[in-house]
Amino acid sequence: MIRLRRFGRFWYDFIIGDDWTVAVAVTVSLLITSLVAHNGKNWFWLLPTAVICTLGVSLKRLVRRP
């Protein structure tokens, strides 16, 4: 049971990390890109754009903290 708990904590820390909003934004971007691709569109630019914008917002929020 201890190993299972450690395994879960590792993945939580690896995926969520310090900022859960980045994880949510990337997950939503992946879902939207997948849905659009299944409908025959090619929105390859959506995921990199979302990641760059999310990173910028996250860094801006971090720098503002006193």
PDBQT receptor file of N, H, CA, C and O in Angstrom, charges set to zero:
ATOM      1  N   MET A   1       0.825  -1.200   0.000  1.00  0.00    +0.000 N 
ATOM      2  CA  MET A   1       0.000   0.000   0.000  1.00  0.00    +0.000 C 
ATOM      3  C   MET A   1       0.867   1.260   0.000  1.00  0.00    +0.000 C 
ATOM      4  O   MET A   1       0.516   2.265  -0.619  1.00  0.00    +0.000 OA
ATOM      5  N   ILE A   2       1.992   1.195   0.694  1.00  0.00    +0.000 N 
ATOM      6  H   ILE A   2       2.277   0.379   1.197  1.00  0.00    +0.000 HD
ATOM      7  CA  ILE A   2       2.884   2.346   0.741  1.00  0.00    +0.000 C 
ATOM      8  C   ILE A   2       3.450   2.634  -0.649  1.00  0.00    +0.000 C 
ATOM      9  O   ILE A   2       3.562   3.790  -1.057  1.00  0.00    +0.000 OA
ATOM     10  N   ARG A   3       3.805   1.568  -1.371  1.00  0.00    +0.000 N 
ATOM     11  H   ARG A   3       3.714   0.629  -1.039  1.00  0.00    +0.000 HD
ATOM     12  CA  ARG A   3       4.344   1.766  -2.725  1.00  0.00    +0.000 C 
ATOM     13  C   ARG A   3       3.302   2.368  -3.654  1.00  0.00    +0.000 C 
ATOM     14  O   ARG A   3       3.625   3.210  -4.492  1.00  0.00    +0.000 OA
ATOM     15  N   LEU A   4       2.072   1.946  -3.512  1.00  0.00    +0.000 N 
ATOM     16  H   LEU A   4       1.809   1.262  -2.832  1.00  0.00    +0.000 HD
ATOM     17  CA  LEU A   4       0.996   2.492  -4.338  1.00  0.00    +0.000 C 
ATOM     18  C   LEU A   4       0.786   3.972  -4.037  1.00  0.00    +0.000 C 
ATOM     19  O   LEU A   4       0.582   4.771  -4.950  1.00  0.00    +0.000 OA
ATOM     20  N   ARG A   5       0.836   4.334  -2.763  1.00  0.00    +0.000 N 
ATOM     21  H   ARG A   5       1.002   3.684  -2.021  1.00  0.00    +0.000 HD
ATOM     22  CA  ARG A   5       0.695   5.729  -2.368  1.00  0.00    +0.000 C 
ATOM     23  C   ARG A   5       1.855   6.570  -2.923  1.00  0.00    +0.000 C 
ATOM     24  O   ARG A   5       1.640   7.674  -3.423  1.00  0.00    +0.000 OA
ATOM     25  N   ARG A   6       3.067   6.048  -2.833  1.00  0.00    +0.000 N 
ATOM     26  H   ARG A   6       3.241   5.151  -2.426  1.00  0.00    +0.000 HD
ATOM     27  CA  ARG A   6       4.233   6.760  -3.374  1.00  0.00    +0.000 C 
ATOM     28  C   ARG A   6       4.121   6.919  -4.888  1.00  0.00    +0.000 C 
ATOM     29  O   ARG A   6       4.451   7.968  -5.443  1.00  0.00    +0.000 OA
ATOM     30  N   PHE A   7       3.653   5.866  -5.540  1.00  0.00    +0.000 N 
ATOM     31  H   PHE A   7       3.385   5.014  -5.089  1.00  0.00    +0.000 HD
ATOM     32  CA  PHE A   7       3.463   5.921  -6.984  1.00  0.00    +0.000 C 
ATOM     33  C   PHE A   7       2.451   7.008  -7.353  1.00  0.00    +0.000 C 
ATOM     34  O   PHE A   7       2.673   7.778  -8.288  1.00  0.00    +0.000 OA
ATOM     35  N   GLY A   8       1.351   7.066  -6.622  1.00  0.00    +0.000 N 
ATOM     36  H   GLY A   8       1.171   6.441  -5.862  1.00  0.00    +0.000 HD
ATOM     37  CA  GLY A   8       0.343   8.100  -6.858  1.00  0.00    +0.000 C 
ATOM     38  C   GLY A   8       0.870   9.499  -6.594  1.00  0.00    +0.000 C 
ATOM     39  O   GLY A   8       0.579  10.425  -7.350  1.00  0.00    +0.000 OA
ATOM     40  N   ARG A   9       1.637   9.659  -5.538  1.00  0.00    +0.000 N 
ATOM     41  H   ARG A   9       1.873   8.907  -4.924  1.00  0.00    +0.000 HD
ATOM     42  CA  ARG A   9       2.222  10.974  -5.232  1.00  0.00    +0.000 C 
ATOM     43  C   ARG A   9       3.204  11.413  -6.303  1.00  0.00    +0.000 C 
ATOM     44  O   ARG A   9       3.250  12.585  -6.676  1.00  0.00    +0.000 OA
ATOM     45  N   PHE A  10       4.000  10.451  -6.801  1.00  0.00    +0.000 N 
ATOM     46  H   PHE A  10       3.963   9.498  -6.498  1.00  0.00    +0.000 HD
ATOM     47  CA  PHE A  10       4.936  10.781  -7.872  1.00  0.00    +0.000 C 
ATOM     48  C   PHE A  10       4.202  11.322  -9.092  1.00  0.00    +0.000 C 
ATOM     49  O   PHE A  10       4.567  12.372  -9.622  1.00  0.00    +0.000 OA
ATOM     50  N   TRP A  11       3.168  10.609  -9.543  1.00  0.00    +0.000 N 
ATOM     51  H   TRP A  11       2.872   9.756  -9.112  1.00  0.00    +0.000 HD
ATOM     52  CA  TRP A  11       2.458  11.040 -10.738  1.00  0.00    +0.000 C 
ATOM     53  C   TRP A  11       1.696  12.348 -10.520  1.00  0.00    +0.000 C 
ATOM     54  O   TRP A  11       1.594  13.174 -11.427  1.00  0.00    +0.000 OA
ATOM     55  N   TYR A  12       1.169  12.526  -9.323  1.00  0.00    +0.000 N 
ATOM     56  H   TYR A  12       1.252  11.855  -8.586  1.00  0.00    +0.000 HD
ATOM     57  CA  TYR A  12       0.506  13.793  -9.015  1.00  0.00    +0.000 C 
ATOM     58  C   TYR A  12       1.508  14.944  -9.099  1.00  0.00    +0.000 C 
ATOM     59  O   TYR A  12       1.223  15.978  -9.703  1.00  0.00    +0.000 OA
ATOM     60  N   ASP A  13       2.672  14.764  -8.497  1.00  0.00    +0.000 N 
ATOM     61  H   ASP A  13       2.904  13.924  -8.006  1.00  0.00    +0.000 HD
ATOM     62  CA  ASP A  13       3.693  15.807  -8.514  1.00  0.00    +0.000 C 
ATOM     63  C   ASP A  13       4.244  16.011  -9.916  1.00  0.00    +0.000 C 
ATOM     64  O   ASP A  13       4.556  17.140 -10.293  1.00  0.00    +0.000 OA
ATOM     65  N   PHE A  14       4.370  14.934 -10.701  1.00  0.00    +0.000 N 
ATOM     66  H   PHE A  14       4.116  14.017 -10.394  1.00  0.00    +0.000 HD
ATOM     67  CA  PHE A  14       4.899  15.027 -12.054  1.00  0.00    +0.000 C 
ATOM     68  C   PHE A  14       3.927  15.749 -12.988  1.00  0.00    +0.000 C 
ATOM     69  O   PHE A  14       4.342  16.580 -13.795  1.00  0.00    +0.000 OA
ATOM     70  N   ILE A  15       2.642  15.434 -12.880  1.00  0.00    +0.000 N 
ATOM     71  H   ILE A  15       2.305  14.758 -12.225  1.00  0.00    +0.000 HD
ATOM     72  CA  ILE A  15       1.661  16.015 -13.794  1.00  0.00    +0.000 C 
ATOM     73  C   ILE A  15       1.182  17.378 -13.301  1.00  0.00    +0.000 C 
ATOM     74  O   ILE A  15       1.183  18.345 -14.063  1.00  0.00    +0.000 OA
ATOM     75  N   ILE A  16       0.781  17.464 -12.060  1.00  0.00    +0.000 N 
ATOM     76  H   ILE A  16       0.780  16.678 -11.441  1.00  0.00    +0.000 HD
ATOM     77  CA  ILE A  16       0.240  18.709 -11.517  1.00  0.00    +0.000 C 
ATOM     78  C   ILE A  16       1.361  19.669 -11.172  1.00  0.00    +0.000 C 
ATOM     79  O   ILE A  16       1.312  20.840 -11.548  1.00  0.00    +0.000 OA
ATOM     80  N   GLY A  17       2.365  19.192 -10.467  1.00  0.00    +0.000 N 
ATOM     81  H   GLY A  17       2.405  18.240 -10.162  1.00  0.00    +0.000 HD
ATOM     82  CA  GLY A  17       3.511  20.027 -10.126  1.00  0.00    +0.000 C 
ATOM     83  C   GLY A  17       3.143  21.171  -9.204  1.00  0.00    +0.000 C 
ATOM     84  O   GLY A  17       2.355  21.008  -8.273  1.00  0.00    +0.000 OA
ATOM     85  N   ASP A  18       3.719  22.323  -9.472  1.00  0.00    +0.000 N 
ATOM     86  H   ASP A  18       4.359  22.456 -10.229  1.00  0.00    +0.000 HD
ATOM     87  CA  ASP A  18       3.496  23.490  -8.631  1.00  0.00    +0.000 C 
ATOM     88  C   ASP A  18       2.246  24.273  -9.011  1.00  0.00    +0.000 C 
ATOM     89  O   ASP A  18       1.678  24.974  -8.174  1.00  0.00    +0.000 OA
ATOM     90  N   ASP A  19       1.817  24.163 -10.247  1.00  0.00    +0.000 N 
ATOM     91  H   ASP A  19       2.278  23.594 -10.927  1.00  0.00    +0.000 HD
ATOM     92  CA  ASP A  19       0.705  24.994 -10.725  1.00  0.00    +0.000 C 
ATOM     93  C   ASP A  19      -0.322  24.112 -11.444  1.00  0.00    +0.000 C 
ATOM     94  O   ASP A  19      -0.094  23.672 -12.571  1.00  0.00    +0.000 OA
ATOM     95  N   TRP A  20      -1.438  23.864 -10.786  1.00  0.00    +0.000 N 
ATOM     96  H   TRP A  20      -1.623  24.221  -9.870  1.00  0.00    +0.000 HD
ATOM     97  CA  TRP A  20      -2.459  22.989 -11.356  1.00  0.00    +0.000 C 
ATOM     98  C   TRP A  20      -3.137  23.623 -12.563  1.00  0.00    +0.000 C 
ATOM     99  O   TRP A  20      -3.690  22.908 -13.399  1.00  0.00    +0.000 OA
ATOM    100  N   THR A  21      -3.107  24.945 -12.673  1.00  0.00    +0.000 N 
ATOM    101  H   THR A  21      -2.658  25.526 -11.994  1.00  0.00    +0.000 HD
ATOM    102  CA  THR A  21      -3.775  25.599 -13.798  1.00  0.00    +0.000 C 
ATOM    103  C   THR A  21      -3.069  25.289 -15.115  1.00  0.00    +0.000 C 
ATOM    104  O   THR A  21      -3.715  25.202 -16.159  1.00  0.00    +0.000 OA
ATOM    105  N   VAL A  22      -1.767  25.126 -15.075  1.00  0.00    +0.000 N 
ATOM    106  H   VAL A  22      -1.241  25.196 -14.227  1.00  0.00    +0.000 HD
ATOM    107  CA  VAL A  22      -1.023  24.764 -16.290  1.00  0.00    +0.000 C 
ATOM    108  C   VAL A  22      -1.419  23.361 -16.738  1.00  0.00    +0.000 C 
ATOM    109  O   VAL A  22      -1.629  23.120 -17.927  1.00  0.00    +0.000 OA
ATOM    110  N   ALA A  23      -1.519  22.450 -15.796  1.00  0.00    +0.000 N 
ATOM    111  H   ALA A  23      -1.349  22.646 -14.831  1.00  0.00    +0.000 HD
ATOM    112  CA  ALA A  23      -1.922  21.079 -16.130  1.00  0.00    +0.000 C 
ATOM    113  C   ALA A  23      -3.326  21.051 -16.728  1.00  0.00    +0.000 C 
ATOM    114  O   ALA A  23      -3.573  20.327 -17.693  1.00  0.00    +0.000 OA
ATOM    115  N   VAL A  24      -4.231  21.819 -16.177  1.00  0.00    +0.000 N 
ATOM    116  H   VAL A  24      -4.031  22.408 -15.393  1.00  0.00    +0.000 HD
ATOM    117  CA  VAL A  24      -5.603  21.866 -16.692  1.00  0.00    +0.000 C 
ATOM    118  C   VAL A  24      -5.628  22.488 -18.087  1.00  0.00    +0.000 C 
ATOM    119  O   VAL A  24      -6.315  21.984 -18.976  1.00  0.00    +0.000 OA
ATOM    120  N   ALA A  25      -4.896  23.565 -18.283  1.00  0.00    +0.000 N 
ATOM    121  H   ALA A  25      -4.338  23.974 -17.561  1.00  0.00    +0.000 HD
ATOM    122  CA  ALA A  25      -4.882  24.228 -19.590  1.00  0.00    +0.000 C 
ATOM    123  C   ALA A  25      -4.306  23.324 -20.673  1.00  0.00    +0.000 C 
ATOM    124  O   ALA A  25      -4.830  23.276 -21.786  1.00  0.00    +0.000 OA
ATOM    125  N   VAL A  26      -3.244  22.618 -20.359  1.00  0.00    +0.000 N 
ATOM    126  H   VAL A  26      -2.817  22.657 -19.455  1.00  0.00    +0.000 HD
ATOM    127  CA  VAL A  26      -2.651  21.706 -21.345  1.00  0.00    +0.000 C 
ATOM    128  C   VAL A  26      -3.592  20.540 -21.629  1.00  0.00    +0.000 C 
ATOM    129  O   VAL A  26      -3.725  20.119 -22.779  1.00  0.00    +0.000 OA
ATOM    130  N   THR A  27      -4.238  20.021 -20.607  1.00  0.00    +0.000 N 
ATOM    131  H   THR A  27      -4.130  20.363 -19.673  1.00  0.00    +0.000 HD
ATOM    132  CA  THR A  27      -5.191  18.922 -20.800  1.00  0.00    +0.000 C 
ATOM    133  C   THR A  27      -6.365  19.359 -21.669  1.00  0.00    +0.000 C 
ATOM    134  O   THR A  27      -6.768  18.630 -22.575  1.00  0.00    +0.000 OA
ATOM    135  N   VAL A  28      -6.907  20.521 -21.406  1.00  0.00    +0.000 N 
ATOM    136  H   VAL A  28      -6.580  21.113 -20.670  1.00  0.00    +0.000 HD
ATOM    137  CA  VAL A  28      -8.021  21.040 -22.206  1.00  0.00    +0.000 C 
ATOM    138  C   VAL A  28      -7.570  21.274 -23.646  1.00  0.00    +0.000 C 
ATOM    139  O   VAL A  28      -8.311  20.980 -24.584  1.00  0.00    +0.000 OA
ATOM    140  N   SER A  29      -6.368  21.798 -23.821  1.00  0.00    +0.000 N 
ATOM    141  H   SER A  29      -5.766  22.037 -23.059  1.00  0.00    +0.000 HD
ATOM    142  CA  SER A  29      -5.844  22.015 -25.176  1.00  0.00    +0.000 C 
ATOM    143  C   SER A  29      -5.679  20.702 -25.927  1.00  0.00    +0.000 C 
ATOM    144  O   SER A  29      -5.986  20.616 -27.116  1.00  0.00    +0.000 OA
ATOM    145  N   LEU A  30      -5.190  19.677 -25.227  1.00  0.00    +0.000 N 
ATOM    146  H   LEU A  30      -4.941  19.748 -24.261  1.00  0.00    +0.000 HD
ATOM    147  CA  LEU A  30      -5.069  18.362 -25.857  1.00  0.00    +0.000 C 
ATOM    148  C   LEU A  30      -6.429  17.813 -26.263  1.00  0.00    +0.000 C 
ATOM    149  O   LEU A  30      -6.579  17.260 -27.353  1.00  0.00    +0.000 OA
ATOM    150  N   LEU A  31      -7.418  17.964 -25.391  1.00  0.00    +0.000 N 
ATOM    151  H   LEU A  31      -7.297  18.413 -24.506  1.00  0.00    +0.000 HD
ATOM    152  CA  LEU A  31      -8.764  17.480 -25.715  1.00  0.00    +0.000 C 
ATOM    153  C   LEU A  31      -9.360  18.207 -26.909  1.00  0.00    +0.000 C 
ATOM    154  O   LEU A  31      -9.940  17.579 -27.794  1.00  0.00    +0.000 OA
ATOM    155  N   ILE A  32      -9.221  19.513 -26.938  1.00  0.00    +0.000 N 
ATOM    156  H   ILE A  32      -8.750  20.023 -26.219  1.00  0.00    +0.000 HD
ATOM    157  CA  ILE A  32      -9.771  20.291 -28.054  1.00  0.00    +0.000 C 
ATOM    158  C   ILE A  32      -9.072  19.921 -29.354  1.00  0.00    +0.000 C 
ATOM    159  O   ILE A  32      -9.728  19.746 -30.381  1.00  0.00    +0.000 OA
ATOM    160  N   THR A  33      -7.736  19.800 -29.320  1.00  0.00    +0.000 N 
ATOM    161  H   THR A  33      -7.204  19.942 -28.485  1.00  0.00    +0.000 HD
ATOM    162  CA  THR A  33      -6.991  19.427 -30.510  1.00  0.00    +0.000 C 
ATOM    163  C   THR A  33      -7.411  18.046 -31.003  1.00  0.00    +0.000 C 
ATOM    164  O   THR A  33      -7.537  17.826 -32.208  1.00  0.00    +0.000 OA
ATOM    165  N   SER A  34      -7.624  17.124 -30.084  1.00  0.00    +0.000 N 
ATOM    166  H   SER A  34      -7.521  17.303 -29.105  1.00  0.00    +0.000 HD
ATOM    167  CA  SER A  34      -8.054  15.776 -30.455  1.00  0.00    +0.000 C 
ATOM    168  C   SER A  34      -9.445  15.790 -31.077  1.00  0.00    +0.000 C 
ATOM    169  O   SER A  34      -9.678  15.135 -32.093  1.00  0.00    +0.000 OA
ATOM    170  N   LEU A  35     -10.360  16.524 -30.480  1.00  0.00    +0.000 N 
ATOM    171  H   LEU A  35     -10.171  17.056 -29.654  1.00  0.00    +0.000 HD
ATOM    172  CA  LEU A  35     -11.725  16.595 -31.025  1.00  0.00    +0.000 C 
ATOM    173  C   LEU A  35     -11.742  17.222 -32.409  1.00  0.00    +0.000 C 
ATOM    174  O   LEU A  35     -12.451  16.750 -33.298  1.00  0.00    +0.000 OA
ATOM    175  N   VAL A  36     -10.975  18.271 -32.594  1.00  0.00    +0.000 N 
ATOM    176  H   VAL A  36     -10.400  18.655 -31.871  1.00  0.00    +0.000 HD
ATOM    177  CA  VAL A  36     -10.934  18.937 -33.891  1.00  0.00    +0.000 C 
ATOM    178  C   VAL A  36     -10.291  18.022 -34.935  1.00  0.00    +0.000 C 
ATOM    179  O   VAL A  36     -10.735  17.979 -36.082  1.00  0.00    +0.000 OA
ATOM    180  N   ALA A  37      -9.244  17.291 -34.537  1.00  0.00    +0.000 N 
ATOM    181  H   ALA A  37      -8.883  17.327 -33.605  1.00  0.00    +0.000 HD
ATOM    182  CA  ALA A  37      -8.577  16.380 -35.482  1.00  0.00    +0.000 C 
ATOM    183  C   ALA A  37      -9.508  15.248 -35.906  1.00  0.00    +0.000 C 
ATOM    184  O   ALA A  37      -9.467  14.821 -37.059  1.00  0.00    +0.000 OA
ATOM    185  N   HIS A  38     -10.335  14.762 -35.004  1.00  0.00    +0.000 N 
ATOM    186  H   HIS A  38     -10.368  15.109 -34.067  1.00  0.00    +0.000 HD
ATOM    187  CA  HIS A  38     -11.275  13.702 -35.359  1.00  0.00    +0.000 C 
ATOM    188  C   HIS A  38     -12.380  14.195 -36.287  1.00  0.00    +0.000 C 
ATOM    189  O   HIS A  38     -13.024  13.398 -36.968  1.00  0.00    +0.000 OA
ATOM    190  N   ASN A  39     -12.595  15.488 -36.313  1.00  0.00    +0.000 N 
ATOM    191  H   ASN A  39     -12.071  16.136 -35.760  1.00  0.00    +0.000 HD
ATOM    192  CA  ASN A  39     -13.599  16.053 -37.214  1.00  0.00    +0.000 C 
ATOM    193  C   ASN A  39     -13.008  16.495 -38.548  1.00  0.00    +0.000 C 
ATOM    194  O   ASN A  39     -13.691  17.139 -39.346  1.00  0.00    +0.000 OA
ATOM    195  N   GLY A  40     -11.747  16.156 -38.795  1.00  0.00    +0.000 N 
ATOM    196  H   GLY A  40     -11.192  15.633 -38.147  1.00  0.00    +0.000 HD
ATOM    197  CA  GLY A  40     -11.155  16.414 -40.097  1.00  0.00    +0.000 C 
ATOM    198  C   GLY A  40     -10.412  17.729 -40.232  1.00  0.00    +0.000 C 
ATOM    199  O   GLY A  40      -9.907  18.028 -41.314  1.00  0.00    +0.000 OA
ATOM    200  N   LYS A  41     -10.326  18.506 -39.204  1.00  0.00    +0.000 N 
ATOM    201  H   LYS A  41     -10.736  18.263 -38.324  1.00  0.00    +0.000 HD
ATOM    202  CA  LYS A  41      -9.599  19.778 -39.272  1.00  0.00    +0.000 C 
ATOM    203  C   LYS A  41      -8.158  19.561 -38.831  1.00  0.00    +0.000 C 
ATOM    204  O   LYS A  41      -7.847  18.563 -38.181  1.00  0.00    +0.000 OA
ATOM    205  N   ASN A  42      -7.290  20.484 -39.182  1.00  0.00    +0.000 N 
ATOM    206  H   ASN A  42      -7.543  21.294 -39.711  1.00  0.00    +0.000 HD
ATOM    207  CA  ASN A  42      -5.890  20.378 -38.819  1.00  0.00    +0.000 C 
ATOM    208  C   ASN A  42      -5.483  21.629 -38.037  1.00  0.00    +0.000 C 
ATOM    209  O   ASN A  42      -5.011  22.610 -38.611  1.00  0.00    +0.000 OA
ATOM    210  N   TRP A  43      -5.670  21.575 -36.751  1.00  0.00    +0.000 N 
ATOM    211  H   TRP A  43      -6.053  20.778 -36.285  1.00  0.00    +0.000 HD
ATOM    212  CA  TRP A  43      -5.312  22.688 -35.875  1.00  0.00    +0.000 C 
ATOM    213  C   TRP A  43      -4.047  22.352 -35.099  1.00  0.00    +0.000 C 
ATOM    214  O   TRP A  43      -4.049  22.377 -33.868  1.00  0.00    +0.000 OA
ATOM    215  N   PHE A  44      -2.982  22.042 -35.798  1.00  0.00    +0.000 N 
ATOM    216  H   PHE A  44      -2.980  22.021 -36.798  1.00  0.00    +0.000 HD
ATOM    217  CA  PHE A  44      -1.736  21.664 -35.155  1.00  0.00    +0.000 C 
ATOM    218  C   PHE A  44      -1.152  22.807 -34.325  1.00  0.00    +0.000 C 
ATOM    219  O   PHE A  44      -0.389  22.555 -33.392  1.00  0.00    +0.000 OA
ATOM    220  N   TRP A  45      -1.485  24.020 -34.636  1.00  0.00    +0.000 N 
ATOM    221  H   TRP A  45      -2.104  24.225 -35.394  1.00  0.00    +0.000 HD
ATOM    222  CA  TRP A  45      -0.931  25.192 -33.973  1.00  0.00    +0.000 C 
ATOM    223  C   TRP A  45      -1.555  25.450 -32.603  1.00  0.00    +0.000 C 
ATOM    224  O   TRP A  45      -1.001  26.211 -31.810  1.00  0.00    +0.000 OA
ATOM    225  N   LEU A  46      -2.684  24.837 -32.316  1.00  0.00    +0.000 N 
ATOM    226  H   LEU A  46      -3.134  24.218 -32.959  1.00  0.00    +0.000 HD
ATOM    227  CA  LEU A  46      -3.402  25.125 -31.074  1.00  0.00    +0.000 C 
ATOM    228  C   LEU A  46      -2.612  24.710 -29.837  1.00  0.00    +0.000 C 
ATOM    229  O   LEU A  46      -2.493  25.492 -28.893  1.00  0.00    +0.000 OA
ATOM    230  N   LEU A  47      -2.080  23.516 -29.826  1.00  0.00    +0.000 N 
ATOM    231  H   LEU A  47      -2.176  22.880 -30.593  1.00  0.00    +0.000 HD
ATOM    232  CA  LEU A  47      -1.384  23.019 -28.641  1.00  0.00    +0.000 C 
ATOM    233  C   LEU A  47      -0.119  23.816 -28.321  1.00  0.00    +0.000 C 
ATOM    234  O   LEU A  47       0.041  24.227 -27.171  1.00  0.00    +0.000 OA
ATOM    235  N   PRO A  48       0.786  24.056 -29.270  1.00  0.00    +0.000 N 
ATOM    236  CA  PRO A  48       1.963  24.867 -28.924  1.00  0.00    +0.000 C 
ATOM    237  C   PRO A  48       1.607  26.290 -28.495  1.00  0.00    +0.000 C 
ATOM    238  O   PRO A  48       2.233  26.851 -27.595  1.00  0.00    +0.000 OA
ATOM    239  N   THR A  49       0.605  26.863 -29.141  1.00  0.00    +0.000 N 
ATOM    240  H   THR A  49       0.096  26.408 -29.872  1.00  0.00    +0.000 HD
ATOM    241  CA  THR A  49       0.179  28.213 -28.763  1.00  0.00    +0.000 C 
ATOM    242  C   THR A  49      -0.379  28.233 -27.349  1.00  0.00    +0.000 C 
ATOM    243  O   THR A  49      -0.066  29.135 -26.571  1.00  0.00    +0.000 OA
ATOM    244  N   ALA A  50      -1.193  27.257 -27.012  1.00  0.00    +0.000 N 
ATOM    245  H   ALA A  50      -1.448  26.525 -27.644  1.00  0.00    +0.000 HD
ATOM    246  CA  ALA A  50      -1.768  27.190 -25.666  1.00  0.00    +0.000 C 
ATOM    247  C   ALA A  50      -0.684  26.980 -24.611  1.00  0.00    +0.000 C 
ATOM    248  O   ALA A  50      -0.735  27.582 -23.539  1.00  0.00    +0.000 OA
ATOM    249  N   VAL A  51       0.290  26.134 -24.909  1.00  0.00    +0.000 N 
ATOM    250  H   VAL A  51       0.332  25.644 -25.780  1.00  0.00    +0.000 HD
ATOM    251  CA  VAL A  51       1.370  25.885 -23.945  1.00  0.00    +0.000 C 
ATOM    252  C   VAL A  51       2.204  27.139 -23.733  1.00  0.00    +0.000 C 
ATOM    253  O   VAL A  51       2.542  27.467 -22.596  1.00  0.00    +0.000 OA
ATOM    254  N   ILE A  52       2.537  27.837 -24.797  1.00  0.00    +0.000 N 
ATOM    255  H   ILE A  52       2.262  27.571 -25.721  1.00  0.00    +0.000 HD
ATOM    256  CA  ILE A  52       3.340  29.059 -24.672  1.00  0.00    +0.000 C 
ATOM    257  C   ILE A  52       2.573  30.136 -23.908  1.00  0.00    +0.000 C 
ATOM    258  O   ILE A  52       3.142  30.802 -23.043  1.00  0.00    +0.000 OA
ATOM    259  N   CYS A  53       1.299  30.313 -24.217  1.00  0.00    +0.000 N 
ATOM    260  H   CYS A  53       0.837  29.773 -24.920  1.00  0.00    +0.000 HD
ATOM    261  CA  CYS A  53       0.487  31.312 -23.503  1.00  0.00    +0.000 C 
ATOM    262  C   CYS A  53       0.316  30.951 -22.032  1.00  0.00    +0.000 C 
ATOM    263  O   CYS A  53       0.400  31.819 -21.163  1.00  0.00    +0.000 OA
ATOM    264  N   THR A  54       0.079  29.682 -21.754  1.00  0.00    +0.000 N 
ATOM    265  H   THR A  54       0.011  28.977 -22.460  1.00  0.00    +0.000 HD
ATOM    266  CA  THR A  54      -0.081  29.246 -20.369  1.00  0.00    +0.000 C 
ATOM    267  C   THR A  54       1.207  29.432 -19.590  1.00  0.00    +0.000 C 
ATOM    268  O   THR A  54       1.177  29.850 -18.432  1.00  0.00    +0.000 OA
ATOM    269  N   LEU A  55       2.331  29.129 -20.208  1.00  0.00    +0.000 N 
ATOM    270  H   LEU A  55       2.355  28.789 -21.149  1.00  0.00    +0.000 HD
ATOM    271  CA  LEU A  55       3.619  29.331 -19.554  1.00  0.00    +0.000 C 
ATOM    272  C   LEU A  55       3.846  30.806 -19.259  1.00  0.00    +0.000 C 
ATOM    273  O   LEU A  55       4.326  31.158 -18.182  1.00  0.00    +0.000 OA
ATOM    274  N   GLY A  56       3.503  31.670 -20.209  1.00  0.00    +0.000 N 
ATOM    275  H   GLY A  56       3.112  31.384 -21.084  1.00  0.00    +0.000 HD
ATOM    276  CA  GLY A  56       3.644  33.106 -19.993  1.00  0.00    +0.000 C 
ATOM    277  C   GLY A  56       2.794  33.614 -18.844  1.00  0.00    +0.000 C 
ATOM    278  O   GLY A  56       3.263  34.392 -18.014  1.00  0.00    +0.000 OA
ATOM    279  N   VAL A  57       1.552  33.177 -18.796  1.00  0.00    +0.000 N 
ATOM    280  H   VAL A  57       1.172  32.544 -19.471  1.00  0.00    +0.000 HD
ATOM    281  CA  VAL A  57       0.658  33.589 -17.712  1.00  0.00    +0.000 C 
ATOM    282  C   VAL A  57       1.160  33.066 -16.369  1.00  0.00    +0.000 C 
ATOM    283  O   VAL A  57       1.119  33.778 -15.366  1.00  0.00    +0.000 OA
ATOM    284  N   SER A  58       1.629  31.833 -16.354  1.00  0.00    +0.000 N 
ATOM    285  H   SER A  58       1.662  31.254 -17.169  1.00  0.00    +0.000 HD
ATOM    286  CA  SER A  58       2.135  31.243 -15.120  1.00  0.00    +0.000 C 
ATOM    287  C   SER A  58       3.375  31.992 -14.620  1.00  0.00    +0.000 C 
ATOM    288  O   SER A  58       3.490  32.278 -13.428  1.00  0.00    +0.000 OA
ATOM    289  N   LEU A  59       4.285  32.302 -15.514  1.00  0.00    +0.000 N 
ATOM    290  H   LEU A  59       4.192  32.070 -16.482  1.00  0.00    +0.000 HD
ATOM    291  CA  LEU A  59       5.483  33.050 -15.122  1.00  0.00    +0.000 C 
ATOM    292  C   LEU A  59       5.150  34.461 -14.667  1.00  0.00    +0.000 C 
ATOM    293  O   LEU A  59       5.733  34.959 -13.704  1.00  0.00    +0.000 OA
ATOM    294  N   LYS A  60       4.231  35.098 -15.342  1.00  0.00    +0.000 N 
ATOM    295  H   LYS A  60       3.757  34.693 -16.124  1.00  0.00    +0.000 HD
ATOM    296  CA  LYS A  60       3.819  36.443 -14.955  1.00  0.00    +0.000 C 
ATOM    297  C   LYS A  60       3.214  36.446 -13.556  1.00  0.00    +0.000 C 
ATOM    298  O   LYS A  60       3.487  37.343 -12.757  1.00  0.00    +0.000 OA
ATOM    299  N   ARG A  61       2.395  35.445 -13.264  1.00  0.00    +0.000 N 
ATOM    300  H   ARG A  61       2.174  34.717 -13.913  1.00  0.00    +0.000 HD
ATOM    301  CA  ARG A  61       1.782  35.319 -11.957  1.00  0.00    +0.000 C 
ATOM    302  C   ARG A  61       2.833  35.032 -10.880  1.00  0.00    +0.000 C 
ATOM    303  O   ARG A  61       2.724  35.522  -9.756  1.00  0.00    +0.000 OA
ATOM    304  N   LEU A  62       3.839  34.245 -11.224  1.00  0.00    +0.000 N 
ATOM    305  H   LEU A  62       3.928  33.847 -12.137  1.00  0.00    +0.000 HD
ATOM    306  CA  LEU A  62       4.905  33.906 -10.273  1.00  0.00    +0.000 C 
ATOM    307  C   LEU A  62       5.782  35.109  -9.964  1.00  0.00    +0.000 C 
ATOM    308  O   LEU A  62       6.185  35.306  -8.818  1.00  0.00    +0.000 OA
ATOM    309  N   VAL A  63       6.076  35.909 -10.970  1.00  0.00    +0.000 N 
ATOM    310  H   VAL A  63       5.748  35.749 -11.901  1.00  0.00    +0.000 HD
ATOM    311  CA  VAL A  63       6.937  37.082 -10.780  1.00  0.00    +0.000 C 
ATOM    312  C   VAL A  63       6.251  38.144  -9.942  1.00  0.00    +0.000 C 
ATOM    313  O   VAL A  63       6.920  38.874  -9.211  1.00  0.00    +0.000 OA
ATOM    314  N   ARG A  64       4.936  38.247 -10.030  1.00  0.00    +0.000 N 
ATOM    315  H   ARG A  64       4.393  37.654 -10.624  1.00  0.00    +0.000 HD
ATOM    316  CA  ARG A  64       4.194  39.243  -9.260  1.00  0.00    +0.000 C 
ATOM    317  C   ARG A  64       4.163  38.958  -7.767  1.00  0.00    +0.000 C 
ATOM    318  O   ARG A  64       3.974  39.871  -6.964  1.00  0.00    +0.000 OA
ATOM    319  N   ARG A  65       4.348  37.697  -7.389  1.00  0.00    +0.000 N 
ATOM    320  H   ARG A  65       4.502  36.954  -8.041  1.00  0.00    +0.000 HD
ATOM    321  CA  ARG A  65       4.267  37.353  -5.970  1.00  0.00    +0.000 C 
ATOM    322  C   ARG A  65       5.359  38.052  -5.176  1.00  0.00    +0.000 C 
ATOM    323  O   ARG A  65       6.510  38.108  -5.610  1.00  0.00    +0.000 OA
ATOM    324  N   PRO A  66       4.999  38.582  -4.015  1.00  0.00    +0.000 N 
ATOM    325  CA  PRO A  66       6.019  39.270  -3.194  1.00  0.00    +0.000 C 
ATOM    326  C   PRO A  66       6.931  38.294  -2.484  1.00  0.00    +0.000 C 
ATOM    327  O   PRO A  66       7.835  38.709  -1.759  1.00  0.00    +0.000 OA
TER     328      PRO A  66
